[in-house]
Amino acid sequence: MSDEVVDSNPYSRLMALQRMGIVHDYERIRSMTVAVVGMGGVGSVAAEMLTRCGLGRLLMYDYDKVELANMNRLFFRPEQAGMTKTDAAAQTLAGINPDVALESFTSNITTLEGFDAFKASLCDSEGAPRVDLVLSCVDNYEARMTINQVCLELGQAWMESGVSEDAVSGHIQVIIPGVTACFACVPPLVVASGIDERTLKREGVCAASLPTTMGIVAGLLVQNALKHLLCFGQVTRYLGYSSLKDFFPTMDIRPNPGCANTLCGRRQTEAAAREASPEARAAAAAAAAAAEAAAAAEAEAPVHDDNSWGIEVVADQAEPSGSGGESNIGARARGKPGAPPEGLQYSMPAGVTAEELRAQAVEDSESNIEDLMSQLDALNKP
Amino acid sequence: MAEWDSGTKETVKRIPFLTVRCGPRDKEDWAKRLKEELTALIKYIQLNKASDSDWFTITANKEGTHWSGKCWYVHELLRHEFAFEFDIPATYPATAPEIRIPELDGKTAKMYRGGAICLTVHFKPLWTKNSPHFGVAHAMCLGLAPWLAAEVPHLVETGAIAAKA
């Protein structure tokens, strides 16, 4: 990657990030591989951004075709209608930056075969992950749960993204197996209520979308991905975007000790062990000491030598006692696993209760699978 | 399970709950889960037959990963019958199966490409909430049956389908 400042160098403005002191070694991006799963309104734009950034290798996944109904979003063009999204994207991206190695995967990842093929495609011949990051740009729960499972199995960091059905809000979320919540730790809180089968609404299957929201979420996602890959700034673990009020909440979602996915539980134990290792403790202590030294150095040098007006800085509101950099929820939950802090309660709706399960669980059958299948076939006859 | 019509509610209450949290990627435990699936389905079909409300046939491949059959719905005294199929997803039972009615693909907006019926609003949240205790029988009772009840009258009204002679 040349950093020569001439009009003909496509990387001059990217390499300037080093000169400006933002990125230490930008050229590392040439050796990096990112998988973009789902080449829709967010994924295709994210792929273009990564391509223009000079990424080394880009893996693209989608089994859908380009349609005219996609034209309210960015990237795809009307003449590409009918092509697979992966082919259309490869065509455009290869034209934009031939330096990026592109790989297309055109299949559904949620099926049994698709799952294995997806997992294999993320690994080298030894079975170790060959990607630096997986970006989830899919539009459904099943595909997210598939990516979650594959990344838990590989111990692979990934970033989830989403845009709401009404097109006015979105989010990005970093998922590091065992370290942060996995996608199954905090499932989307959707509760069916007020539904009668006769009055099932017919509308609603067609989600709204806007090029703006999709583009913004893609931008937030790739910005966070660049920070993660090139080690600059602070990688945000969760960033929400509510466009109606321009509200951008950020938070840290800790792993759920009661996660339904048993592999997530194992990854949590491994992460806790890593965190408690002497090397990790020493590194954390060194980082804390460095931060303290920096803060002390800053505090030592007064901005102004005199303060004849007696101006002082006071907080807007009284700080609640004990609130540090970390949320009370995280600290409390770690102290006593399973117990939420005072005043909070778990809000995941209970499904089948233990009592219902005792009364109504399927009884162990004496018959084997073949017998049961023939019983079922017999019932199929009128 | 508030707000379902009383008939569906009574029936689903009598379908046994499943207990094995395992999908088809784990061959050994899947055999246990498959036994539970078949037992619950047999119970559900027997209930339907006993109340003279039989509405589908179903059969699986020997691994229990691909299911298919016929389902029917009676609207204004005419019977409408469709072939359906679905595969057990890799992340089952954390995620529900996607039931497809390929012959209706393109005829209704409440369907995803490839003929997968839209279960997002009325069924998926229930499945998630009750995982892993819901199985194929519940997907039929709470997923496909309500979809047919809502969609068939609409498809007939708009002339997209007519009863087969």
Interface residues (C-beta under 8 A of the other chain):
Chain A: D64 T110 T111 L112 G114 F115 D116 Y141 E142 M145 T146 Q149 A184 P187 V190 V191 A192 S193 G194 I195 D196 E197 R198 L200 K201 R202 E203 G204 V205 C206 A260 N261 P349 A350 G351 V352 E356 L357 Q360 A361 V362 E363 S365 S367 N368 I369 L372 M373 Q375 L376 D377 L379 N380
Chain B: A2 E3 W4 D5 T8 K13 P16 F17 L18 T19 R21 P24 R25 A31 L34 K35 E36 L38 T39 A40 L41 I42 K43 I45 Q46 K49 T57 I58 T59 A60 K62 G64 T65 G69 D87 I88 P89 A90 T91 A94 T95 E98 A109 K110 M111 Y112 R113 C118 T120 V121 H122 F123 K124 P125 L126 T128 K129 N130 S131 H133 A145 P146 W147 A149 A150 E151 H154
